[in-house]
Amino acid sequence: MSAARPKAGRVFADGLLRNNPVFVQVLGICSTLAVTNVFENTLVMCIGLVFTTGLSNFSLSLLRSMIPGRIRMIVETLVIASWVIVFDIIIKATLPEISKALGAYVGLIITNCIVMGRAEAFALANKPLISMADGIANGLGYSWVLLAVAFVRELLGSGSILGARVLGEWWTNWNIMVMAPGGFFVLAILIWIVRGRMERNKEGAR
């Protein structure tokens, strides 16, 4: 008997929350801390991650029957790198200032374990469209966490969001929020809140 095919609704629910890359799998923590001090830069990085994860999953699913097992990780890295390069070219042409601010971080999408993890765990075992859905879902699940962290860090660290002053002159910026320890602090609290909620929901369902 063949295995049941995953449904798009379940794939999105898993990627966004139930099997969220950050809260449940605890993946991609380095970039969560590295690029979340400015909301605009984080938004561009999130778009890049969703773009790369979705299209990498789609491409690798199309090629899965032609990839020899002994070189599959090399092929995965090549495909992922190709899509990252495409995205990097696009933002250099359209958003040069943000591209300069992000620097090497765009290229480091290649090493993000979420992208490779979804290729290994899902794309090589499923059809192209549902694999793309899985990549997009996990990219979005990762992105909303990054954006939440970036929102808090920029608001408390600079008193602004997207360059617009939100907090008045009375506000004293928390400089620690634009530094790496601020990222650890905000992410830890967010994980604590969300995982606590998930555990309570599980207990309530018993």
Sequence and secondary structure as in RCSB ss.txt:
>XXXX:A:sequence
MSAARPKAGRVFADGLLRNNPVFVQVLGICSTLAVTNVFENTLVMCIGLVFTTGLSNFSLSLLRSMIPGRIRMIV
ETLVIASWVIVFDIIIKATLPEISKALGAYVGLIITNCIVMGRAEAFALANKPLISMADGIANGLGYSWVLLAVA
FVRELLGSGSILGARVLGEWWTNWNIMVMAPGGFFVLAILIWIVRGRMERNKEGAR
>XXXX:A:secstr
       HHHHHHIIIIIT TTTTS   HHHHHHSTTSHHHHHHHHHHHHHHHHHHHHHHHHHGGGS GGGHHHH
HHHHHHHHHHHHHHHHHHH HHHHHHHGGGTGGGGG HHHHHHHHHTGGGS HHHHHHHHHHHHHHHHHHHHHHH
HHHHHHHHSEETTEE S TT    GGGGSHHHHHHHHHHHHHHHHHHHHHHHHHH 
